[in-house]
């Protein structure tokens, strides 16, 4: 069974609805999730990408925001339940340029994307990006990586792995769980010239 979770009150940009089912992923602090998604939407509107790859897309919130800019979006996640929710949300909201695939980010190859990807969104688990995903990012060489991390230590590690190609342009923390050490950090890394 799929349940509707409307983030309308938390998102001042426009209505996006995320659908949640058992086994799917969605940020649990809706107020902070709204702030995170609002910031990501602002960045995506400024970047105006043509093609976006959303790795570890969960129930598709970042993908839906990217599709609202008019971009062609490819969202991937290992969770079949999450991908079902993302597809349902895209269909219900008329976002036909958003496509979703259930697979691991590390299993993707450059050949899976015949056209250039302008922006890659990464929202990995606490363990961060696996080596195969780092290799994929190097091969795709998008102009921008928009990285949402629930573990600042692995964000730093992953940025170091990509530091010969990418430089952090800005970061913003979001206090997902007040009075704990758990922060979500949204980071934009730009391709070096």
C-alpha positions as YAML, in Angstrom:
chain: A
units: angstrom
residues:
- id: 1
  name: UNK
  ca: [0.00, 0.00, 0.00]
- id: 2
  name: UNK
  ca: [1.26, 3.50, -0.90]
- id: 3
  name: UNK
  ca: [0.58, 6.47, 1.38]
- id: 4
  name: UNK
  ca: [0.59, 10.11, 0.29]
- id: 5
  name: UNK
  ca: [2.94, 12.44, 2.12]
- id: 6
  name: UNK
  ca: [2.46, 16.03, 1.04]
- id: 7
  name: UNK
  ca: [5.40, 18.34, 1.67]
- id: 8
  name: UNK
  ca: [3.38, 21.35, 0.53]
- id: 9
  name: UNK
  ca: [3.46, 23.11, 3.91]
- id: 10
  name: UNK
  ca: [7.23, 22.70, 4.21]
- id: 11
  name: UNK
  ca: [8.05, 23.66, 0.62]
- id: 12
  name: UNK
  ca: [7.44, 27.28, -0.26]
- id: 13
  name: UNK
  ca: [8.31, 26.68, -3.94]
- id: 14
  name: UNK
  ca: [5.49, 24.56, -5.31]
- id: 15
  name: UNK
  ca: [3.59, 21.44, -4.45]
- id: 16
  name: UNK
  ca: [5.49, 18.21, -4.69]
- id: 17
  name: UNK
  ca: [4.03, 15.05, -3.30]
- id: 18
  name: UNK
  ca: [6.21, 12.18, -2.24]
- id: 19
  name: UNK
  ca: [4.72, 8.74, -1.90]
- id: 20
  name: UNK
  ca: [5.89, 6.35, 0.77]
- id: 21
  name: UNK
  ca: [5.55, 2.59, 1.04]
- id: 22
  name: UNK
  ca: [7.09, -0.03, 3.27]
- id: 23
  name: UNK
  ca: [10.77, -0.30, 2.37]
- id: 24
  name: UNK
  ca: [10.99, 3.09, 0.64]
- id: 25
  name: UNK
  ca: [13.13, 6.02, 1.74]
- id: 26
  name: UNK
  ca: [12.02, 9.54, 2.56]
- id: 27
  name: UNK
  ca: [13.49, 12.12, 4.97]
- id: 28
  name: UNK
  ca: [11.69, 11.70, 8.29]
- id: 29
  name: UNK
  ca: [11.97, 15.29, 9.61]
- id: 30
  name: UNK
  ca: [9.46, 16.90, 7.25]
- id: 31
  name: UNK
  ca: [10.19, 20.48, 8.29]
- id: 32
  name: UNK
  ca: [13.93, 20.13, 7.65]
- id: 33
  name: UNK
  ca: [13.31, 18.00, 4.57]
- id: 34
  name: UNK
  ca: [11.21, 20.85, 3.20]
- id: 35
  name: UNK
  ca: [14.07, 23.29, 3.83]
- id: 36
  name: UNK
  ca: [16.56, 20.89, 2.22]
- id: 37
  name: UNK
  ca: [14.37, 20.33, -0.84]
- id: 38
  name: UNK
  ca: [13.62, 24.04, -1.14]
- id: 39
  name: UNK
  ca: [17.35, 24.83, -1.20]
- id: 40
  name: UNK
  ca: [17.95, 22.07, -3.76]
- id: 41
  name: UNK
  ca: [15.08, 23.38, -5.90]
- id: 42
  name: UNK
  ca: [16.58, 26.88, -5.82]
- id: 43
  name: UNK
  ca: [19.96, 25.51, -6.91]
- id: 44
  name: UNK
  ca: [18.40, 23.43, -9.68]
- id: 45
  name: UNK
  ca: [16.41, 26.42, -10.96]
- id: 46
  name: UNK
  ca: [19.62, 28.49, -11.07]
- id: 47
  name: UNK
  ca: [21.55, 25.72, -12.83]
- id: 48
  name: UNK
  ca: [18.76, 25.06, -15.37]
- id: 49
  name: UNK
  ca: [20.12, 21.62, -16.34]
- id: 50
  name: UNK
  ca: [18.95, 19.74, -19.42]
- id: 51
  name: UNK
  ca: [19.70, 16.25, -18.06]
- id: 52
  name: UNK
  ca: [19.93, 15.17, -14.44]
- id: 53
  name: UNK
  ca: [20.97, 11.85, -12.93]
- id: 54
  name: UNK
  ca: [19.69, 11.30, -9.39]
- id: 55
  name: UNK
  ca: [21.70, 8.58, -7.66]
- id: 56
  name: UNK
  ca: [20.20, 6.98, -4.54]
- id: 57
  name: UNK
  ca: [16.94, 8.78, -5.39]
- id: 58
  name: UNK
  ca: [14.79, 7.09, -2.74]
- id: 59
  name: UNK
  ca: [11.13, 8.03, -3.24]
- id: 60
  name: UNK
  ca: [12.17, 10.64, -5.78]
- id: 61
  name: UNK
  ca: [11.95, 14.04, -4.04]
- id: 62
  name: UNK
  ca: [15.10, 15.48, -5.64]
- id: 63
  name: UNK
  ca: [14.17, 13.92, -9.00]
- id: 64
  name: UNK
  ca: [10.71, 15.48, -8.91]
- id: 65
  name: UNK
  ca: [12.19, 18.90, -8.13]
- id: 66
  name: UNK
  ca: [14.64, 18.55, -11.01]
- id: 67
  name: UNK
  ca: [11.86, 17.47, -13.38]
- id: 68
  name: UNK
  ca: [9.88, 20.59, -12.41]
- id: 69
  name: UNK
  ca: [12.69, 22.69, -13.95]
- id: 70
  name: UNK
  ca: [12.01, 20.99, -17.29]
- id: 71
  name: UNK
  ca: [15.05, 18.74, -17.11]
- id: 72
  name: UNK
  ca: [15.07, 15.17, -18.31]
- id: 73
  name: UNK
  ca: [15.68, 13.17, -15.12]
- id: 74
  name: UNK
  ca: [16.97, 9.66, -14.52]
- id: 75
  name: UNK
  ca: [16.53, 8.47, -10.93]
- id: 76
  name: UNK
  ca: [18.07, 5.25, -9.64]
- id: 77
  name: UNK
  ca: [17.79, 3.46, -6.34]
- id: 78
  name: UNK
  ca: [18.37, -0.09, -5.16]
- id: 79
  name: UNK
  ca: [14.97, -0.16, -3.42]
- id: 80
  name: UNK
  ca: [12.19, -1.42, -5.68]
- id: 81
  name: UNK
  ca: [9.63, 0.06, -3.26]
- id: 82
  name: UNK
  ca: [11.26, 3.49, -3.49]
- id: 83
  name: UNK
  ca: [11.32, 3.37, -7.28]
- id: 84
  name: UNK
  ca: [7.65, 2.36, -7.37]
- id: 85
  name: UNK
  ca: [6.85, 5.39, -5.19]
- id: 86
  name: UNK
  ca: [8.95, 7.71, -7.36]
- id: 87
  name: UNK
  ca: [7.26, 6.50, -10.54]
- id: 88
  name: UNK
  ca: [3.83, 6.89, -8.94]
- id: 89
  name: UNK
  ca: [4.65, 10.46, -7.84]
- id: 90
  name: UNK
  ca: [5.97, 11.45, -11.27]
- id: 91
  name: UNK
  ca: [2.89, 10.03, -13.00]
- id: 92
  name: UNK
  ca: [0.46, 11.69, -10.58]
- id: 93
  name: UNK
  ca: [2.19, 15.05, -11.04]
- id: 94
  name: UNK
  ca: [2.49, 14.82, -14.83]
- id: 95
  name: UNK
  ca: [6.29, 14.79, -14.79]
- id: 96
  name: UNK
  ca: [6.78, 12.58, -17.85]
- id: 97
  name: UNK
  ca: [10.46, 13.60, -18.23]
- id: 98
  name: UNK
  ca: [11.32, 11.76, -15.00]
- id: 99
  name: UNK
  ca: [12.31, 8.12, -15.45]
- id: 100
  name: UNK
  ca: [13.26, 5.71, -12.68]
- id: 101
  name: UNK
  ca: [15.20, 2.48, -12.55]
- id: 102
  name: UNK
  ca: [15.73, 0.07, -9.67]
- id: 103
  name: UNK
  ca: [19.44, -0.77, -9.59]
- id: 104
  name: UNK
  ca: [22.50, 0.08, -7.55]
- id: 105
  name: UNK
  ca: [24.28, 3.32, -8.40]
- id: 106
  name: UNK
  ca: [27.54, 1.40, -8.68]
- id: 107
  name: UNK
  ca: [26.16, -0.86, -11.41]
- id: 108
  name: UNK
  ca: [25.63, 2.01, -13.86]
- id: 109
  name: UNK
  ca: [27.98, 2.56, -16.79]
- id: 110
  name: UNK
  ca: [28.70, 5.58, -18.97]
- id: 111
  name: UNK
  ca: [27.06, 3.71, -21.87]
- id: 112
  name: UNK
  ca: [23.73, 3.79, -19.98]
- id: 113
  name: UNK
  ca: [23.55, 7.53, -20.77]
- id: 114
  name: UNK
  ca: [23.94, 8.30, -24.48]
- id: 115
  name: UNK
  ca: [23.56, 12.03, -23.87]
- id: 116
  name: UNK
  ca: [25.59, 14.21, -21.54]
- id: 117
  name: UNK
  ca: [24.42, 14.60, -17.95]
- id: 118
  name: UNK
  ca: [24.60, 18.22, -16.73]
- id: 119
  name: UNK
  ca: [23.95, 17.61, -13.02]
- id: 120
  name: UNK
  ca: [24.27, 14.53, -10.85]
- id: 121
  name: UNK
  ca: [22.40, 14.51, -7.56]
- id: 122
  name: UNK
  ca: [23.79, 12.13, -4.94]
- id: 123
  name: UNK
  ca: [22.00, 11.27, -1.71]
- id: 124
  name: UNK
  ca: [23.89, 8.16, -0.58]
- id: 125
  name: UNK
  ca: [23.51, 6.20, 2.65]
- id: 126
  name: UNK
  ca: [25.74, 7.04, 5.63]
- id: 127
  name: UNK
  ca: [28.55, 4.98, 4.09]
- id: 128
  name: UNK
  ca: [28.81, 7.51, 1.24]
- id: 129
  name: UNK
  ca: [29.70, 6.78, -2.38]
- id: 130
  name: UNK
  ca: [31.14, 3.40, -3.24]
- id: 131
  name: UNK
  ca: [34.25, 3.29, -5.50]
- id: 132
  name: UNK
  ca: [32.21, 2.28, -8.57]
- id: 133
  name: UNK
  ca: [29.97, 5.33, -8.16]
- id: 134
  name: UNK
  ca: [33.00, 7.61, -7.78]
- id: 135
  name: UNK
  ca: [34.32, 6.10, -11.04]
- id: 136
  name: UNK
  ca: [30.96, 6.72, -12.72]
- id: 137
  name: UNK
  ca: [31.03, 10.38, -11.65]
- id: 138
  name: UNK
  ca: [34.52, 10.71, -13.14]
- id: 139
  name: UNK
  ca: [33.37, 9.16, -16.42]
- id: 140
  name: UNK
  ca: [30.19, 11.24, -16.68]
- id: 141
  name: UNK
  ca: [31.99, 14.48, -15.68]
- id: 142
  name: UNK
  ca: [28.81, 16.49, -15.06]
- id: 143
  name: UNK
  ca: [29.25, 20.24, -14.68]
- id: 144
  name: UNK
  ca: [27.79, 20.02, -11.17]
- id: 145
  name: UNK
  ca: [27.38, 17.41, -8.47]
- id: 146
  name: UNK
  ca: [24.68, 18.26, -5.95]
- id: 147
  name: UNK
  ca: [25.46, 16.03, -2.96]
- id: 148
  name: UNK
  ca: [23.10, 15.60, -0.01]
- id: 149
  name: UNK
  ca: [24.88, 13.81, 2.82]
- id: 150
  name: UNK
  ca: [23.67, 12.50, 6.16]
- id: 151
  name: UNK
  ca: [27.28, 11.87, 7.20]
- id: 152
  name: UNK
  ca: [29.64, 14.86, 6.89]
- id: 153
  name: UNK
  ca: [32.67, 12.56, 7.36]
- id: 154
  name: UNK
  ca: [31.88, 10.51, 4.25]
- id: 155
  name: UNK
  ca: [30.99, 13.70, 2.34]
- id: 156
  name: UNK
  ca: [34.50, 15.01, 3.07]
- id: 157
  name: UNK
  ca: [36.01, 11.67, 2.05]
- id: 158
  name: UNK
  ca: [34.05, 11.61, -1.22]
- id: 159
  name: UNK
  ca: [34.92, 15.22, -2.03]
- id: 160
  name: UNK
  ca: [38.59, 14.35, -1.49]
- id: 161
  name: UNK
  ca: [38.23, 11.39, -3.88]
- id: 162
  name: UNK
  ca: [36.90, 13.79, -6.52]
- id: 163
  name: UNK
  ca: [39.11, 16.78, -5.65]
- id: 164
  name: UNK
  ca: [41.24, 16.55, -8.80]
- id: 165
  name: UNK
  ca: [38.08, 17.12, -10.87]
- id: 166
  name: UNK
  ca: [35.64, 18.96, -8.59]
- id: 167
  name: UNK
  ca: [35.78, 21.82, -6.15]
- id: 168
  name: UNK
  ca: [33.10, 22.52, -3.52]
- id: 169
  name: UNK
  ca: [31.23, 25.72, -4.47]
- id: 170
  name: UNK
  ca: [29.09, 25.91, -1.32]
- id: 171
  name: UNK
  ca: [27.58, 23.85, 1.47]
- id: 172
  name: UNK
  ca: [24.60, 24.28, 3.75]
- id: 173
  name: UNK
  ca: [23.83, 22.20, 6.86]
- id: 174
  name: UNK
  ca: [20.34, 21.13, 7.92]
- id: 175
  name: UNK
  ca: [19.72, 20.02, 11.50]
- id: 176
  name: UNK
  ca: [17.63, 16.93, 10.79]
- id: 177
  name: UNK
  ca: [17.55, 15.67, 14.36]
- id: 178
  name: UNK
  ca: [17.81, 18.52, 16.89]
- id: 179
  name: UNK
  ca: [20.08, 18.01, 19.89]
- id: 180
  name: UNK
  ca: [21.96, 15.21, 18.14]
- id: 181
  name: UNK
  ca: [25.07, 15.05, 15.99]
- id: 182
  name: UNK
  ca: [23.01, 14.13, 12.92]
- id: 183
  name: UNK
  ca: [23.08, 16.81, 10.24]
- id: 184
  name: UNK
  ca: [22.22, 16.66, 6.57]
- id: 185
  name: UNK
  ca: [24.61, 18.71, 4.43]
- id: 186
  name: UNK
  ca: [23.76, 19.87, 0.93]
- id: 187
  name: UNK
  ca: [26.89, 20.56, -1.11]
- id: 188
  name: UNK
  ca: [27.40, 21.80, -4.64]
- id: 189
  name: UNK
  ca: [30.66, 20.69, -6.26]
- id: 190
  name: UNK
  ca: [31.60, 22.25, -9.59]
- id: 191
  name: UNK
  ca: [33.72, 20.69, -12.32]
- id: 192
  name: UNK
  ca: [37.15, 22.28, -12.47]
- id: 193
  name: UNK
  ca: [38.09, 23.99, -15.75]
...
